[in-house]
Amino acid sequence: MSLVTLHETHLSLGAKMGPFGGWDMPIEYTAGTVAEHTAVRNAVGVFDVSHMGKVRILGEGAYSFANSMFTNEIDRIQPGHAQYSMLCNESGGVIDDLIVYLVNDEEVRFIPNAGNASTVVAHLEKLAPTGIVIENNHLKQGIIAVQGPNANKVLGALGLPINHDYMAFVDAKWNDFDVSICRTGYTGEPGYELVIENAGLVAIWSTLLTAGADLGILPCGLGARDTLRTEMGYVLHGQDISPEISPIQARTGWAVGWNKPEFEGKAALTAEKAAGAKRLAWGLLATGRGIPRSHMQVKTVTGEVVGETTSGTFSPTLQQGIALALLSPEVALGDTLLVDVRGRDLEVVVTKPPFVNATTK
C-alpha cells in the first residue's frame, strides 16, 4: 500500500484536503474541526501526520554530533526517550524545532517539520564529520497520531505497547510492520505518535478507527491540530518561531542547553539572553467577540503599536478567540491590549499559555 492509497482513504471519509508543507493534507472531515477538537479533548482522535520528517543520524559519534547541533542537552535523557529541541542558525534564529529520539550512541532519530525536512537534512549533511550518515526516511515512513484520554484503550486493542513514560518510545512489530510507538503529541492530551513503514499505513489507520469506534474516536485534520496546539500555547514553526525568531523571544529557552560547550547559534543566543530580547511571546485572550489571526497588529488602548500576533484562532474549549503574539518587553501579564482585526479593534488580555487545562500524562 502507498501514501496515495492513504490519501484515497481520507477522501473516502469525506476529508476536505488542502496544501501544507508540500503535501496534500486533510484539513477536516465530515464532522468538522470543532467536533474533531472536542473528540481529542474528551475521547480520542486519530491524525495522519505523515508529512512530518523522519530522519536518522547514524555512525560512531552520532550522539555527540547531534548534541553539538541541537539546542537541548541530550545528556538529560536516556536511550529510549525523546526530547524537544531546536536547530538554530548562527544568528540564533530557529531553522526548525523537532523531537529527538535517543536510540544509542550510534543512532539518533529526529522528527523535523514537514516543510523543513530537506533543509535540516542538507544543513546536517554539510556539517557532519566523516563516518556520520544522515539518513532521510521522509518518503519511506508515515506517522499516525492517536491523541486523547482514550488513546491507551485504542492502542491496547491493537496489542501495541502502551503505558511507557511520557517522551519515551518503544520499537515493536504490528502485523509484521516495523513501528515505533512514541509517547508524544501536539495536542496537550495523552497520546502516541506511531512511526510506521509506508506499507502498513492504511492498515493501521483503518484498524485504529475500528478499534476506537465505541470510544468516541474521530479522524482529525490539520484544523483541529491547530486549534488544539494553540490552546496549549505550542509553537508552530514559520509563525511562532522561525529563522528570524529566536528561542528567547519565543520563550522556548527551556529547550536550550545553556551550559553545553557548543551548539549551533550559542554565541548569538547567549548575547541576546544577556542583553534582553527586544520582543517576547505572550498569549492573548479575547474579551469580546472576534477571532484574532496571525500577522495582526497589536496595540495599547492609547494606540501605541506593541507587536504582532503570530498565531490566532477560535478556541472550541473556551468559546473565545485566542492568540500567540510577539510583543514589546514592556508589556506585562494582565495588560489590556487591542488587536486590529481587519480594521476593528478587538480587546484582549495578556496571559501566559496554556489557555486550557490539559495534560499529556
C-alpha positions in Angstrom: 0.0 0.0 0.0 1.1 3.6 -0.5 0.6 7.1 0.7 -1.6 7.6 -2.4 -3.9 4.9 -1.1 -4.0 6.6 2.3 -4.9 9.8 0.5 -7.8 8.0 -1.1 -8.8 6.7 2.3 -9.0 10.2 3.6 -11.2 11.2 0.6 -13.5 8.2 1.3 -14.0 9.6 4.8 -15.1 12.9 3.4 -11.9 14.8 4.1 -11.5 18.4 2.9 -8.0 18.5 1.6 -5.5 21.3 1.3 -1.8 22.0 0.7 0.5 22.1 3.7 4.3 21.8 3.7 4.3 20.5 0.2 1.7 17.8 0.9 -2.0 17.5 0.3 -3.3 17.1 3.8 -6.7 16.5 5.4 -7.9 19.9 6.9 -11.1 18.4 8.4 -13.5 15.5 7.9 -17.3 15.5 7.7 -17.7 16.0 11.5 -15.9 19.3 11.2 -13.0 20.9 13.1 -14.9 21.7 16.3 -16.2 18.1 16.7 -12.7 16.7 16.0 -11.1 19.1 18.5 -13.7 18.0 21.1 -13.2 14.4 20.4 -9.5 14.7 21.2 -10.1 16.7 24.4 -12.9 14.3 25.7 -12.3 10.9 23.9 -9.8 10.2 21.2 -8.8 11.4 17.7 -6.5 10.0 15.0 -4.4 12.2 12.7 -2.4 11.4 9.6 0.8 13.4 10.1 2.9 11.6 7.6 4.0 14.9 6.2 6.4 15.3 9.2 10.0 14.3 8.5 11.7 11.1 9.7 15.5 11.2 9.9 18.2 9.2 11.5 21.8 10.2 12.4 23.9 7.1 12.2 27.5 6.1 12.8 30.2 6.3 15.5 29.8 9.6 17.2 26.2 10.2 16.1 25.2 11.1 19.7 28.0 13.6 20.1 27.3 15.2 16.7 23.6 15.5 17.4 24.3 17.1 20.7 26.6 19.7 19.1 23.9 20.6 16.5 20.7 20.8 18.5 20.0 23.2 21.3 18.8 20.9 24.1 21.1 18.6 26.1 20.7 15.1 25.0 22.6 14.1 28.2 19.4 14.8 30.0 17.7 11.8 28.6 18.3 8.0 28.5 18.2 5.7 25.5 14.6 5.0 24.6 13.5 8.5 25.5 12.7 11.6 23.4 13.3 15.3 23.8 12.1 18.6 22.4 14.9 20.6 20.8 15.7 23.1 18.1 18.2 23.6 15.3 19.3 27.2 15.2 21.3 29.3 12.7 24.3 31.4 13.6 22.2 34.4 14.4 20.1 32.4 16.9 17.0 32.1 14.8 15.2 28.7 14.6 15.8 26.7 11.5 13.4 24.1 12.9 12.1 22.7 16.1 11.9 18.9 16.4 11.7 15.9 18.6 14.9 14.0 19.1 14.8 10.2 19.9 17.9 8.7 21.5 18.4 5.1 20.5 22.1 4.7 21.5 25.5 6.3 20.9 25.4 5.4 17.2 21.8 6.2 16.4 19.7 9.3 17.0 16.4 9.8 15.3 14.5 13.1 14.9 11.2 14.3 13.5 11.5 17.7 11.8 8.6 19.8 10.5 7.3 18.9 7.0 8.5 21.9 5.0 11.9 21.9 6.7 12.9 18.3 6.5 15.1 18.7 3.4 16.6 21.9 4.7 17.5 20.3 8.0 19.0 17.2 6.4 21.1 19.4 4.0 22.3 21.5 6.9 23.4 18.5 8.9 25.0 16.7 5.9 27.1 19.8 5.3 28.4 19.8 8.8 28.6 16.1 9.6 32.1 14.6 10.1 33.4 11.6 8.2 31.6 8.5 9.3 28.3 10.1 10.2 25.4 9.4 7.9 22.2 11.4 7.8 19.5 9.0 6.6 16.4 10.7 5.3 13.3 8.4 5.6 10.8 11.1 4.8 9.2 9.2 2.0 9.7 5.7 3.4 7.7 6.0 6.6 4.4 7.6 7.8 3.2 8.9 11.1 -0.2 8.3 12.7 -1.0 10.3 15.9 -3.5 8.9 18.4 -4.5 11.6 20.9 -6.9 11.9 23.7 -8.0 10.3 27.1 -8.9 7.0 25.4 -5.7 6.7 23.4 -4.4 3.9 25.6 -7.5 1.8 25.1 -7.4 2.2 21.4 -3.7 1.2 21.2 -4.2 -1.6 23.7 -6.9 -3.1 21.4 -4.2 -3.4 18.7 -1.8 -5.2 21.0 0.7 -2.3 20.9 2.9 -1.5 23.8 1.4 1.3 26.0 1.9 3.0 29.3 5.6 3.8 28.8 6.8 7.2 30.1 5.8 10.5 28.6 8.5 11.4 26.0 9.6 7.7 25.7 9.3 5.4 22.7 9.2 1.6 22.1 10.1 -0.2 18.8 7.8 -3.0 18.0 6.1 -5.1 15.3 2.5 -4.8 14.3 1.2 -7.2 11.7 4.8 -7.7 10.6 5.3 -4.0 10.1 8.1 -2.1 11.9 6.5 0.5 14.1 7.8 2.9 16.8 5.3 3.9 19.4 6.3 7.3 20.7 4.6 8.8 23.8 4.5 12.2 22.3 2.0 14.6 20.7 1.0 18.1 19.8 -2.4 18.4 21.5 -1.9 18.6 25.2 -3.7 15.3 25.7 -2.4 11.8 26.5 -1.4 10.0 23.3 1.0 8.5 21.0 2.6 9.0 17.6 3.2 5.8 15.6 6.0 5.9 13.1 5.4 3.0 10.7 6.7 1.9 7.3 4.5 3.1 4.4 3.2 -0.4 3.6 1.4 -0.5 7.0 -0.1 2.9 7.0 -3.6 2.2 5.6 -4.0 -1.0 7.6 -3.1 0.6 10.9 -5.2 3.8 10.2 -8.3 1.7 9.4 -7.7 -0.7 12.4 -7.4 2.3 14.8 -10.7 3.7 13.6 -12.4 0.3 14.0 -10.8 -0.2 17.5 -12.0 3.2 18.7 -15.5 3.1 17.2 -17.1 2.6 20.7 -14.7 5.0 22.3 -15.7 8.2 20.5 -12.8 8.2 18.0 -12.9 10.6 15.1 -10.4 11.1 12.2 -9.0 14.6 12.7 -7.4 17.1 10.3 -4.9 19.9 10.5 -7.7 22.3 11.5 -8.2 20.6 14.8 -4.5 20.0 15.2 -4.0 23.8 15.0 -6.8 24.7 17.5 -5.5 22.1 19.9 -1.9 23.2 19.8 -2.8 26.9 20.1 -4.9 26.3 23.2 -1.8 24.7 24.7 0.5 27.5 23.5 2.6 25.1 21.5 4.7 27.0 18.9 4.4 26.4 15.1 7.5 26.9 13.0 7.2 29.6 10.4 4.8 31.5 12.7 5.7 31.5 16.3 9.3 30.5 15.7 11.4 30.9 12.6 14.9 31.8 11.4 14.1 35.3 12.4 12.5 34.4 15.8 14.8 33.1 18.5 14.1 30.6 21.3 14.5 33.5 23.8 11.8 35.6 22.0 9.5 32.6 21.7 10.1 31.6 25.4 11.4 28.2 24.3 14.7 28.8 26.1 13.9 25.9 28.4 14.9 23.7 25.5 18.3 25.3 25.3 21.3 23.7 27.0 23.0 26.9 28.1 25.9 25.0 29.8 26.7 22.9 26.7 30.2 23.7 25.3 28.7 24.2 21.8 25.6 24.1 19.6 24.6 26.0 16.5 23.8 29.6 17.4 25.0 29.5 21.0 27.1 32.7 20.8 24.2 34.8 19.4 21.7 33.4 21.9 24.0 33.9 24.8 24.4 37.5 23.8 20.7 38.0 23.3 20.0 36.5 26.7 22.4 38.9 28.4 21.1 42.0 26.6 17.4 41.1 26.9 15.1 40.2 24.0 13.5 43.1 22.1 10.3 41.2 21.9 8.7 38.4 23.8 5.9 35.8 23.3 2.6 36.1 25.2 -0.8 34.7 24.9 -3.8 36.9 24.2 -7.3 36.1 25.3 -10.2 37.9 23.6 -12.7 39.5 26.0 -15.1 40.4 23.2 -16.5 38.9 20.0 -13.8 38.3 17.4 -11.1 35.9 16.2 -7.5 37.1 16.0 -5.4 35.5 13.3 -1.7 35.6 12.6 0.1 38.8 11.5 -2.4 41.2 13.1 -1.2 44.4 14.7 -1.3 44.6 18.5 -1.5 48.0 20.2 -2.2 49.6 23.6 -5.6 51.1 24.4 -4.0 54.5 23.6 -3.0 53.3 20.1 0.7 52.6 20.5 1.8 49.6 18.4 3.5 47.0 20.7 3.7 43.9 18.5 2.0 41.4 16.2 0.1 38.2 16.5 1.9 35.1 15.3 -0.9 32.6 15.6 -4.6 33.1 16.3 -7.8 31.0 16.3 -11.2 30.4 17.9 -10.8 28.2 21.0 -13.6 25.5 20.9 -12.9 24.7 24.6 -13.2 28.3 25.8 -15.5 29.6 23.1 -13.3 32.6 22.8 -10.7 34.0 20.5 -7.1 33.3 21.5 -3.7 34.2 20.0 0.0 34.0 20.4 1.9 37.2 19.9 5.4 38.7 19.9 5.2 41.9 22.0 7.4 44.6 23.4 9.2 43.7 26.6 7.3 46.5 28.4 4.0 44.5 28.0 3.1 42.7 31.2 0.8 39.9 32.3 -2.8 41.1 32.7 -2.4 44.1 30.4 -5.4 45.0 28.3 -4.5 45.5 24.6 -6.2 45.8 21.3 -5.8 43.5 18.2 -6.6 45.1 14.8 -8.9 42.5 13.3 -9.5 43.7 9.7 -9.9 47.4 10.9 -11.8 46.7 14.0 -10.3 46.8 17.5 -10.7 43.5 19.5 -10.0 43.9 23.2 -7.7 41.2 24.6 -6.0 40.4 27.9 -2.3 39.4 28.0 -2.0 35.9 29.5 0.5 33.1 29.8 -0.3 29.9 27.9 -1.6 27.3 28.1 -5.1 28.7 27.7 -6.8 25.4 28.9 -6.0 22.8 31.5 -5.0 19.7 29.6 -2.5 17.0 30.4 -0.1 14.9 28.3 0.3 12.5 31.2 
